[in-house]
Amino acid sequence: MKKVIFIVLPLIVILGAGAVVGLNYVGILKIPFLPHQKVAKKTTKKTTVAAKPVPPPKKADPIPPPTPPPKPKVEVVKPDVEAGEKKLATLWEAMDAAQLVPIVQDWKDPDVARILVRMDAGKVTEFLAALDPVRASKLSRAIEAAAAKPKPTATPGT
């Protein structure tokens, strides 16, 4: 008899506790510290109202790709050729004509003529006299062509 009590009594306790937990889970018993399943309330009133058609959910607009940052404006700096020619003409005027001949020996005639046009006429004459006659003749024609070119004028808006 003692063995039966040791077997049956724990079974009754386990089954009783299981029944309490099961009733709590189903919602018949409400024990606050035990989790329980929420049961939806039954509706007794049936309505036959036609359901409004539900439009499909709108798709979110795709995110546009990010615009690249604006490129910085690159300002092209043009060399001031005229200022360079004036400076070189000033330097050449200070030199002796005999010293100037070897300097311009490898220069092209139109390049030398652009500088000579900006120099004093007396100094240019000394320089041409120091050159060989063939090169002096070519330079004279190049000076004439360089002096005949009109000066560029600034256009409005630039």
Secondary structure, DSSP 8 states (H G I E B T S, - for coil): -HHHHHHHHHHHHHHHHHHHHHHHHHTSS--TTS----------------------------------------------HHHHHHHHHHHHHHS-HHHHHHHTTTS-HHHHHHHHTTS-HHHHHHHHHHS-HHHHHHHHHHHHHHHHS------TT-
